Amino acid sequence: MSLTKRVSNWFSERLGLNDLPFFKTPDYMYHVNEWLGALVAASFI
């Protein structure tokens, strides 16, 4: 087993990362067209 895999497993065991409610990022979060409007609105505020 590689060193990075062992370190990753160590952190996962110590911090309990497997118990956290991770979720898949929606596809629209990766497209600039979807969040650019919110960015422009926030800059005006």
mmJSON file of the N, C-alpha and C atoms, coordinates in Angstrom:
{"data_MODEL":{"atom_site":{
"group_PDB":["ATOM","ATOM","ATOM","ATOM","ATOM","ATOM","ATOM","ATOM","ATOM","ATOM","ATOM","ATOM","ATOM","ATOM","ATOM","ATOM","ATOM","ATOM","ATOM","ATOM","ATOM","ATOM","ATOM","ATOM","ATOM","ATOM","ATOM","ATOM","ATOM","ATOM","ATOM","ATOM","ATOM","ATOM","ATOM","ATOM","ATOM","ATOM","ATOM","ATOM","ATOM","ATOM","ATOM","ATOM","ATOM","ATOM","ATOM","ATOM","ATOM","ATOM","ATOM","ATOM","ATOM","ATOM","ATOM","ATOM","ATOM","ATOM","ATOM","ATOM","ATOM","ATOM","ATOM","ATOM","ATOM","ATOM","ATOM","ATOM","ATOM","ATOM","ATOM","ATOM","ATOM","ATOM","ATOM","ATOM","ATOM","ATOM","ATOM","ATOM","ATOM","ATOM","ATOM","ATOM","ATOM","ATOM","ATOM","ATOM","ATOM","ATOM","ATOM","ATOM","ATOM","ATOM","ATOM","ATOM","ATOM","ATOM","ATOM","ATOM","ATOM","ATOM","ATOM","ATOM","ATOM","ATOM","ATOM","ATOM","ATOM","ATOM","ATOM","ATOM","ATOM","ATOM","ATOM","ATOM","ATOM","ATOM","ATOM","ATOM","ATOM","ATOM","ATOM","ATOM","ATOM","ATOM","ATOM","ATOM","ATOM","ATOM","ATOM","ATOM","ATOM","ATOM","ATOM"],
"id":[1,2,3,4,5,6,7,8,9,10,11,12,13,14,15,16,17,18,19,20,21,22,23,24,25,26,27,28,29,30,31,32,33,34,35,36,37,38,39,40,41,42,43,44,45,46,47,48,49,50,51,52,53,54,55,56,57,58,59,60,61,62,63,64,65,66,67,68,69,70,71,72,73,74,75,76,77,78,79,80,81,82,83,84,85,86,87,88,89,90,91,92,93,94,95,96,97,98,99,100,101,102,103,104,105,106,107,108,109,110,111,112,113,114,115,116,117,118,119,120,121,122,123,124,125,126,127,128,129,130,131,132,133,134,135],
"type_symbol":["N","C","C","N","C","C","N","C","C","N","C","C","N","C","C","N","C","C","N","C","C","N","C","C","N","C","C","N","C","C","N","C","C","N","C","C","N","C","C","N","C","C","N","C","C","N","C","C","N","C","C","N","C","C","N","C","C","N","C","C","N","C","C","N","C","C","N","C","C","N","C","C","N","C","C","N","C","C","N","C","C","N","C","C","N","C","C","N","C","C","N","C","C","N","C","C","N","C","C","N","C","C","N","C","C","N","C","C","N","C","C","N","C","C","N","C","C","N","C","C","N","C","C","N","C","C","N","C","C","N","C","C","N","C","C"],
"label_atom_id":["N","CA","C","N","CA","C","N","CA","C","N","CA","C","N","CA","C","N","CA","C","N","CA","C","N","CA","C","N","CA","C","N","CA","C","N","CA","C","N","CA","C","N","CA","C","N","CA","C","N","CA","C","N","CA","C","N","CA","C","N","CA","C","N","CA","C","N","CA","C","N","CA","C","N","CA","C","N","CA","C","N","CA","C","N","CA","C","N","CA","C","N","CA","C","N","CA","C","N","CA","C","N","CA","C","N","CA","C","N","CA","C","N","CA","C","N","CA","C","N","CA","C","N","CA","C","N","CA","C","N","CA","C","N","CA","C","N","CA","C","N","CA","C","N","CA","C","N","CA","C","N","CA","C","N","CA","C"],
"label_alt_id":[null,null,null,null,null,null,null,null,null,null,null,null,null,null,null,null,null,null,null,null,null,null,null,null,null,null,null,null,null,null,null,null,null,null,null,null,null,null,null,null,null,null,null,null,null,null,null,null,null,null,null,null,null,null,null,null,null,null,null,null,null,null,null,null,null,null,null,null,null,null,null,null,null,null,null,null,null,null,null,null,null,null,null,null,null,null,null,null,null,null,null,null,null,null,null,null,null,null,null,null,null,null,null,null,null,null,null,null,null,null,null,null,null,null,null,null,null,null,null,null,null,null,null,null,null,null,null,null,null,null,null,null,null,null,null],
"label_comp_id":["MET","MET","MET","SER","SER","SER","LEU","LEU","LEU","THR","THR","THR","LYS","LYS","LYS","ARG","ARG","ARG","VAL","VAL","VAL","SER","SER","SER","ASN","ASN","ASN","TRP","TRP","TRP","PHE","PHE","PHE","SER","SER","SER","GLU","GLU","GLU","ARG","ARG","ARG","LEU","LEU","LEU","GLY","GLY","GLY","LEU","LEU","LEU","ASN","ASN","ASN","ASP","ASP","ASP","LEU","LEU","LEU","PRO","PRO","PRO","PHE","PHE","PHE","PHE","PHE","PHE","LYS","LYS","LYS","THR","THR","THR","PRO","PRO","PRO","ASP","ASP","ASP","TYR","TYR","TYR","MET","MET","MET","TYR","TYR","TYR","HIS","HIS","HIS","VAL","VAL","VAL","ASN","ASN","ASN","GLU","GLU","GLU","TRP","TRP","TRP","LEU","LEU","LEU","GLY","GLY","GLY","ALA","ALA","ALA","LEU","LEU","LEU","VAL","VAL","VAL","ALA","ALA","ALA","ALA","ALA","ALA","SER","SER","SER","PHE","PHE","PHE","ILE","ILE","ILE"],
"label_asym_id":["A","A","A","A","A","A","A","A","A","A","A","A","A","A","A","A","A","A","A","A","A","A","A","A","A","A","A","A","A","A","A","A","A","A","A","A","A","A","A","A","A","A","A","A","A","A","A","A","A","A","A","A","A","A","A","A","A","A","A","A","A","A","A","A","A","A","A","A","A","A","A","A","A","A","A","A","A","A","A","A","A","A","A","A","A","A","A","A","A","A","A","A","A","A","A","A","A","A","A","A","A","A","A","A","A","A","A","A","A","A","A","A","A","A","A","A","A","A","A","A","A","A","A","A","A","A","A","A","A","A","A","A","A","A","A"],
"label_entity_id":["1","1","1","1","1","1","1","1","1","1","1","1","1","1","1","1","1","1","1","1","1","1","1","1","1","1","1","1","1","1","1","1","1","1","1","1","1","1","1","1","1","1","1","1","1","1","1","1","1","1","1","1","1","1","1","1","1","1","1","1","1","1","1","1","1","1","1","1","1","1","1","1","1","1","1","1","1","1","1","1","1","1","1","1","1","1","1","1","1","1","1","1","1","1","1","1","1","1","1","1","1","1","1","1","1","1","1","1","1","1","1","1","1","1","1","1","1","1","1","1","1","1","1","1","1","1","1","1","1","1","1","1","1","1","1"],
"label_seq_id":[1,1,1,2,2,2,3,3,3,4,4,4,5,5,5,6,6,6,7,7,7,8,8,8,9,9,9,10,10,10,11,11,11,12,12,12,13,13,13,14,14,14,15,15,15,16,16,16,17,17,17,18,18,18,19,19,19,20,20,20,21,21,21,22,22,22,23,23,23,24,24,24,25,25,25,26,26,26,27,27,27,28,28,28,29,29,29,30,30,30,31,31,31,32,32,32,33,33,33,34,34,34,35,35,35,36,36,36,37,37,37,38,38,38,39,39,39,40,40,40,41,41,41,42,42,42,43,43,43,44,44,44,45,45,45],
"pdbx_PDB_ins_code":[null,null,null,null,null,null,null,null,null,null,null,null,null,null,null,null,null,null,null,null,null,null,null,null,null,null,null,null,null,null,null,null,null,null,null,null,null,null,null,null,null,null,null,null,null,null,null,null,null,null,null,null,null,null,null,null,null,null,null,null,null,null,null,null,null,null,null,null,null,null,null,null,null,null,null,null,null,null,null,null,null,null,null,null,null,null,null,null,null,null,null,null,null,null,null,null,null,null,null,null,null,null,null,null,null,null,null,null,null,null,null,null,null,null,null,null,null,null,null,null,null,null,null,null,null,null,null,null,null,null,null,null,null,null,null],
"Cartn_x":[0.854,0.0,0.9,0.521,1.345,1.206,2.149,2.169,0.957,0.587,-0.554,-1.855,-1.986,-3.184,-3.237,-2.09,-2.058,-2.386,-1.849,-2.137,-3.615,-4.161,-5.581,-6.455,-6.112,-6.868,-6.746,-5.572,-5.363,-6.271,-6.284,-7.15,-8.617,-8.995,-10.382,-10.825,-9.965,-10.296,-10.336,-9.378,-9.299,-10.396,-10.747,-11.726,-13.144,-13.307,-14.639,-15.251,-14.454,-14.942,-15.98,-15.993,-16.978,-18.383,-18.491,-19.791,-20.417,-19.67,-20.191,-21.142,-22.138,-23.125,-22.645,-21.671,-21.203,-22.248,-22.325,-23.27,-22.6,-23.145,-22.599,-22.916,-21.941,-22.143,-23.008,-24.059,-24.915,-24.135,-24.548,-23.846,-23.88,-24.952,-25.034,-23.976,-23.383,-22.364,-21.07,-20.885,-19.664,-19.768,-20.956,-21.142,-21.204,-20.361,-20.283,-21.602,-22.289,-23.542,-24.59,-24.556,-25.576,-25.372,-24.13,-23.913,-23.374,-23.162,-22.649,-23.653,-24.929,-25.962,-25.976,-25.829,-25.787,-24.541,-23.441,-22.197,-22.353,-22.974,-23.186,-24.13,-25.2,-26.155,-25.488,-24.66,-23.976,-22.986,-22.359,-21.401,-22.097,-23.339,-24.074,-24.54,-24.807,-25.279,-24.113],
"Cartn_y":[-1.173,0.0,1.236,2.24,3.439,4.311,5.186,6.071,7.0,7.532,8.447,7.737,6.489,5.723,5.437,5.123,4.874,6.13,7.274,8.544,8.892,8.676,8.94,8.062,6.792,5.891,6.288,6.741,7.157,8.334,9.358,10.515,10.114,9.246,8.813,8.1,7.259,6.547,7.489,8.386,9.268,10.316,10.843,11.924,11.44,10.181,9.648,10.217,10.36,10.982,10.131,8.851,7.998,8.223,8.809,9.042,10.362,11.215,12.517,12.375,13.246,13.144,13.828,13.244,13.806,13.556,14.467,14.298,14.706,14.232,14.535,15.975,16.671,18.046,18.063,18.873,18.919,19.411,18.976,19.332,20.825,21.515,22.941,23.762,23.207,23.946,24.104,23.295,23.34,24.247,24.785,25.629,27.096,27.9,29.32,30.026,29.63,30.292,30.208,29.176,28.979,29.882,30.12,30.895,32.289,32.663,33.992,35.08,34.809,35.791,36.084,35.078,35.288,36.067,35.817,36.534,38.019,38.328,39.708,40.399,39.732,40.316,40.589,39.667,39.868,41.022,41.22,42.316,43.675,43.751,45.014,45.321,44.312,44.513,44.95],
"Cartn_z":[0.0,0.0,0.0,-0.785,-0.892,0.357,0.51,1.679,1.678,0.523,0.469,0.835,0.416,0.757,2.251,2.851,4.296,5.074,4.638,5.326,5.182,3.987,3.755,4.647,4.749,5.621,7.079,7.488,8.873,9.212,8.326,8.565,8.567,7.653,7.566,8.84,9.377,10.611,11.809,11.905,13.084,13.107,11.938,11.89,11.63,11.318,11.04,9.779,8.737,7.511,6.788,7.031,6.376,6.925,8.101,8.716,8.298,7.608,7.212,6.027,5.951,4.86,3.577,2.915,1.65,0.567,-0.375,-1.472,-2.776,-3.865,-5.181,-5.533,-6.073,-6.493,-7.755,-7.774,-8.968,-10.19,-11.359,-12.591,-12.876,-12.462,-12.761,-12.018,-10.977,-10.231,-11.029,-12.053,-12.839,-14.054,-14.353,-15.53,-15.118,-15.736,-15.395,-15.69,-16.737,-17.108,-16.013,-15.222,-14.197,-12.98,-12.58,-11.353,-11.604,-12.856,-13.16,-12.793,-12.99,-12.636,-11.146,-10.329,-8.887,-8.484,-9.157,-8.879,-9.221,-10.346,-10.75,-9.77,-9.381,-8.433,-7.093,-6.636,-5.361,-5.436,-6.589,-6.707,-6.673,-7.187,-7.122,-5.703,-4.935,-3.561,-2.725],
"occupancy":[1.0,1.0,1.0,1.0,1.0,1.0,1.0,1.0,1.0,1.0,1.0,1.0,1.0,1.0,1.0,1.0,1.0,1.0,1.0,1.0,1.0,1.0,1.0,1.0,1.0,1.0,1.0,1.0,1.0,1.0,1.0,1.0,1.0,1.0,1.0,1.0,1.0,1.0,1.0,1.0,1.0,1.0,1.0,1.0,1.0,1.0,1.0,1.0,1.0,1.0,1.0,1.0,1.0,1.0,1.0,1.0,1.0,1.0,1.0,1.0,1.0,1.0,1.0,1.0,1.0,1.0,1.0,1.0,1.0,1.0,1.0,1.0,1.0,1.0,1.0,1.0,1.0,1.0,1.0,1.0,1.0,1.0,1.0,1.0,1.0,1.0,1.0,1.0,1.0,1.0,1.0,1.0,1.0,1.0,1.0,1.0,1.0,1.0,1.0,1.0,1.0,1.0,1.0,1.0,1.0,1.0,1.0,1.0,1.0,1.0,1.0,1.0,1.0,1.0,1.0,1.0,1.0,1.0,1.0,1.0,1.0,1.0,1.0,1.0,1.0,1.0,1.0,1.0,1.0,1.0,1.0,1.0,1.0,1.0,1.0],
"B_iso_or_equiv":[0.0,0.0,0.0,0.0,0.0,0.0,0.0,0.0,0.0,0.0,0.0,0.0,0.0,0.0,0.0,0.0,0.0,0.0,0.0,0.0,0.0,0.0,0.0,0.0,0.0,0.0,0.0,0.0,0.0,0.0,0.0,0.0,0.0,0.0,0.0,0.0,0.0,0.0,0.0,0.0,0.0,0.0,0.0,0.0,0.0,0.0,0.0,0.0,0.0,0.0,0.0,0.0,0.0,0.0,0.0,0.0,0.0,0.0,0.0,0.0,0.0,0.0,0.0,0.0,0.0,0.0,0.0,0.0,0.0,0.0,0.0,0.0,0.0,0.0,0.0,0.0,0.0,0.0,0.0,0.0,0.0,0.0,0.0,0.0,0.0,0.0,0.0,0.0,0.0,0.0,0.0,0.0,0.0,0.0,0.0,0.0,0.0,0.0,0.0,0.0,0.0,0.0,0.0,0.0,0.0,0.0,0.0,0.0,0.0,0.0,0.0,0.0,0.0,0.0,0.0,0.0,0.0,0.0,0.0,0.0,0.0,0.0,0.0,0.0,0.0,0.0,0.0,0.0,0.0,0.0,0.0,0.0,0.0,0.0,0.0],
"pdbx_formal_charge":[null,null,null,null,null,null,null,null,null,null,null,null,null,null,null,null,null,null,null,null,null,null,null,null,null,null,null,null,null,null,null,null,null,null,null,null,null,null,null,null,null,null,null,null,null,null,null,null,null,null,null,null,null,null,null,null,null,null,null,null,null,null,null,null,null,null,null,null,null,null,null,null,null,null,null,null,null,null,null,null,null,null,null,null,null,null,null,null,null,null,null,null,null,null,null,null,null,null,null,null,null,null,null,null,null,null,null,null,null,null,null,null,null,null,null,null,null,null,null,null,null,null,null,null,null,null,null,null,null,null,null,null,null,null,null],
"auth_seq_id":[1,1,1,2,2,2,3,3,3,4,4,4,5,5,5,6,6,6,7,7,7,8,8,8,9,9,9,10,10,10,11,11,11,12,12,12,13,13,13,14,14,14,15,15,15,16,16,16,17,17,17,18,18,18,19,19,19,20,20,20,21,21,21,22,22,22,23,23,23,24,24,24,25,25,25,26,26,26,27,27,27,28,28,28,29,29,29,30,30,30,31,31,31,32,32,32,33,33,33,34,34,34,35,35,35,36,36,36,37,37,37,38,38,38,39,39,39,40,40,40,41,41,41,42,42,42,43,43,43,44,44,44,45,45,45],
"auth_comp_id":["MET","MET","MET","SER","SER","SER","LEU","LEU","LEU","THR","THR","THR","LYS","LYS","LYS","ARG","ARG","ARG","VAL","VAL","VAL","SER","SER","SER","ASN","ASN","ASN","TRP","TRP","TRP","PHE","PHE","PHE","SER","SER","SER","GLU","GLU","GLU","ARG","ARG","ARG","LEU","LEU","LEU","GLY","GLY","GLY","LEU","LEU","LEU","ASN","ASN","ASN","ASP","ASP","ASP","LEU","LEU","LEU","PRO","PRO","PRO","PHE","PHE","PHE","PHE","PHE","PHE","LYS","LYS","LYS","THR","THR","THR","PRO","PRO","PRO","ASP","ASP","ASP","TYR","TYR","TYR","MET","MET","MET","TYR","TYR","TYR","HIS","HIS","HIS","VAL","VAL","VAL","ASN","ASN","ASN","GLU","GLU","GLU","TRP","TRP","TRP","LEU","LEU","LEU","GLY","GLY","GLY","ALA","ALA","ALA","LEU","LEU","LEU","VAL","VAL","VAL","ALA","ALA","ALA","ALA","ALA","ALA","SER","SER","SER","PHE","PHE","PHE","ILE","ILE","ILE"],
"auth_asym_id":["A","A","A","A","A","A","A","A","A","A","A","A","A","A","A","A","A","A","A","A","A","A","A","A","A","A","A","A","A","A","A","A","A","A","A","A","A","A","A","A","A","A","A","A","A","A","A","A","A","A","A","A","A","A","A","A","A","A","A","A","A","A","A","A","A","A","A","A","A","A","A","A","A","A","A","A","A","A","A","A","A","A","A","A","A","A","A","A","A","A","A","A","A","A","A","A","A","A","A","A","A","A","A","A","A","A","A","A","A","A","A","A","A","A","A","A","A","A","A","A","A","A","A","A","A","A","A","A","A","A","A","A","A","A","A"],
"auth_atom_id":["N","CA","C","N","CA","C","N","CA","C","N","CA","C","N","CA","C","N","CA","C","N","CA","C","N","CA","C","N","CA","C","N","CA","C","N","CA","C","N","CA","C","N","CA","C","N","CA","C","N","CA","C","N","CA","C","N","CA","C","N","CA","C","N","CA","C","N","CA","C","N","CA","C","N","CA","C","N","CA","C","N","CA","C","N","CA","C","N","CA","C","N","CA","C","N","CA","C","N","CA","C","N","CA","C","N","CA","C","N","CA","C","N","CA","C","N","CA","C","N","CA","C","N","CA","C","N","CA","C","N","CA","C","N","CA","C","N","CA","C","N","CA","C","N","CA","C","N","CA","C","N","CA","C","N","CA","C"],
"pdbx_PDB_model_num":[1,1,1,1,1,1,1,1,1,1,1,1,1,1,1,1,1,1,1,1,1,1,1,1,1,1,1,1,1,1,1,1,1,1,1,1,1,1,1,1,1,1,1,1,1,1,1,1,1,1,1,1,1,1,1,1,1,1,1,1,1,1,1,1,1,1,1,1,1,1,1,1,1,1,1,1,1,1,1,1,1,1,1,1,1,1,1,1,1,1,1,1,1,1,1,1,1,1,1,1,1,1,1,1,1,1,1,1,1,1,1,1,1,1,1,1,1,1,1,1,1,1,1,1,1,1,1,1,1,1,1,1,1,1,1]
}}}
